[in-house]
Amino acid sequence: MNIIEKIWARSWMLFAGFGQFGKMATWFATWTVPPHIGRMYLRDLSRKGYISPRAQIHHSKISFGHHMFIDDRVLIFEYPNGGPVQLGDWVQVHRDVIIQTGAGGTVTVGPESRLQPRCILAAFKGHIIIGKGVGLAPNCVLYPYNHGVAPDQPVRKQPLESKGDIIIEDEAWLGVGVTVLDGVRIGKGAVVGAGSVVTKDIPDGAIAFGVPARVIKMRDEINK
């Protein structure tokens, strides 16, 4: 970007916001910056952060931290009785991520955490609580609920059930395509390998992998 392009972007980001004019100002600001993660430059220019005009936010109980980054085609949706969504400072939500709450579920994402493309956070019955500096690689899915499976009626008509919340502690990392089910805590600094299905707690500092995920090593053992 040359100096004229930077001045253009900075000038429009002064007016960025959630209203119609704010969205239009954000759109004008994008004219001189690269697409996709190149637009994190715009996030840095405004305390309101960068929320793509192509994101769809249909939620009455959402709170944004400062310097957010919400990319194209992100969907944040509120079902009946959905609880709040709270996104902390410097959170990154990349394209095609879906965040939804219903049946009393809530989503909290701590500061500096990153949700990479196509992740799904579906908080029904239970809550999803993500700490600081957590990384979710593309295609991770978090489901703190299940459908009942009793034989007397179709699964789609059975009430939702939950064994408890999903809690992902500070600085944990989930590889590509990890699935996390209800009632699970992933500890501080833990790493979960790509394609794993997490059905039980993972302790702090552990490296886990598999279906279901099992601890294969502790991070403090790597150099021993």
N, C-alpha and C positions, 0 to 999 in steps of 0.2 A: 504494500500500500504506500502511495506517495503522500505527501503532506496535505494536499488538497482533499484526497479521499479520507484521510484521518479527520480533518476538520469537519467534513460533511457528516461522517458517522457520529462524531462527538456532539455536534450541534443538535442532531435529531434525537440522540439518546437523552438529552436534557428533558425531553418531553415524553419519554417512554412511560407507559403505564398500562393499566388494565381496562381503561375505558376505550371507546371507539377512536378518539383522537390519539390516545397513547399507543394503540395498536398500529394506527397509521404511521405515527412517528417512528415506531420500531421498524416497520416495513421499509420506510424511506432509508433508515440507517443501514439496512442490509444491502443496499444497492452497491456499496463500495467495498464490501468485505467478502471474503471467501465463504462458501457454504459450509454446512455441517459444523465440525468442531472449530473451524476458523471463526465462527461467530462468538466464541467465548471471549474474544476481544471486546465485543459489545457489552458482555456481562460486566467486564472490569470497569466500564465507563459510567455505570449507574448503580447506585445502591439498590434500586429496584431490580437490577439484573436484566437478563435477556429472556423474554418469553416470546417464542416464535408466534407470529400472527397465525400460523397454520396449526398451532396446538389447539386442542379442544378441551376446555376446562368447564365442566358442568358439575359444580360442587359448591354448596352454600356454606360449607364449614372448612374452608381451606385457609391456611396461613403460610405465608412465604417469608423466608429469611432474606438477608441482604445478599446481593450479587449472585442470585440464582441463575442457572442456565437450564432452560427448558426448550428442547429442540423441536423440529418439525414433527407433526403427526403424533405427538404425545397426547394421550387421552387420560383425563382425570375425571372420574364419574362417581356420582352419588346415587346409590340405590335407596329404596325406602328404608328408613331408620339407620342409614349409614352414619357412622361417627366421623369425627374430623380427620383431615389430612394435614399434617404439619411437616413442612420441609425447611430444614435449617439453613444457616448461612453457607454460601459457596457450594450448595448441593448441585450436582449435575444430573439431569434427567434427559437421556438421549433419545433419538427418534424411535417412534413406534412403541415406546414403553406404555403400558396400561396400568394405572393405579385406580382401584375401585374399592368402595366401602359399602357395606350393607349389613342389616341384621345386627347393628350395634358394634360392628368391627371398626377399628381405627388404624391409621397408618402414621407412623412417626419416623422420619428420616433425619438422622443427626447431621451436624455440620461437616462439610467436606466429603460427604459420601457420594458415590458415583453409581448410577443405574445405567448400564450400557444398553445398546439397542435391543428391543423386543423383550425386555423383561416384563413379567406380569406380577403385580402385587395385588392379590384379591383378598381383602380383609372382611370376611363374614364370620359372625359369632366371636371368633378370637381376634386379637390385635397383632399387628406387625410392628415391631419396635427395632429400629436399626440405629446403631450407635454412630460414633464419630469416625470418619475416615474409612468407612466400609466400602469395599468394591464388589459389585455384582457384574460379572462378565455377561456378554450377550446371552439371551434366551434363558436366563434364570427365572424360575417360577416359585412363588411363595404362597401356600394355601393353608391358612390356620383353621381349616374346617374340612368336613367330609359330609357326603350324603349318607343317610341311613340305607341299609341293605336288607331290611326285613322282607320276607317273601310275600307279604299280603298285599303289596301295592307296587307300582312301578317306581324305580329309583328316583325318577324326576319329580315325583310327588311326595317323597319322604322328607321329613324335617332335616335341617342341617344339624350336624353334631360337631363338637370341637373338644379335643383333649387339652386345649390351652393355647396360649399365645406363641408366636414365633418371635424369638429374641436373638438378634445378631449383635454381639458386643463389638466394642471399638476395634478398628483396624483389622477386622476379619476380611478374608478374601474368598469369594466363591467363583470357581472356574466356569467355563462355558457350559450352559445347559444344566446347571444344578437345580434339582427340585427339593424344596424344604417343606415338610408337612407339619401338621399341627402339634403343639406341645413340645417344641424343640428349642433348645438354647445352643447357639454356636458361640464359643468363648472368645475372649479377647485374642486377637492376633492369629486365630485359627485359619487354616487353609483347607478348602474342600475342593478336591479334584474334579475336572470336567466330567459331566454326565452322571454324577453321583446323585443318589436319592437319600436325603437325610431324614431318618425316622426317629433317631435318638440323639441326646445331647452330645456335643463335641466339646471337649475341655479346652481351656485356654492354651494357646500355643501349639495345638495339635495339627497334624496333617492327616486328613481323612480322605478316603476314596472308596467307591464301590456302590453296589446296589444290593442291600442297603449300605450306606457309608460306614466304614469302620476305621478306627485310628490305626495308621500304619507306622507313624513315627512322630516324635515331638520335634519341634523346630530347634530346640536347644541341643538336640543330639546330632544335628547335621554335620558339624565340624569335628565331631569326636571320633 
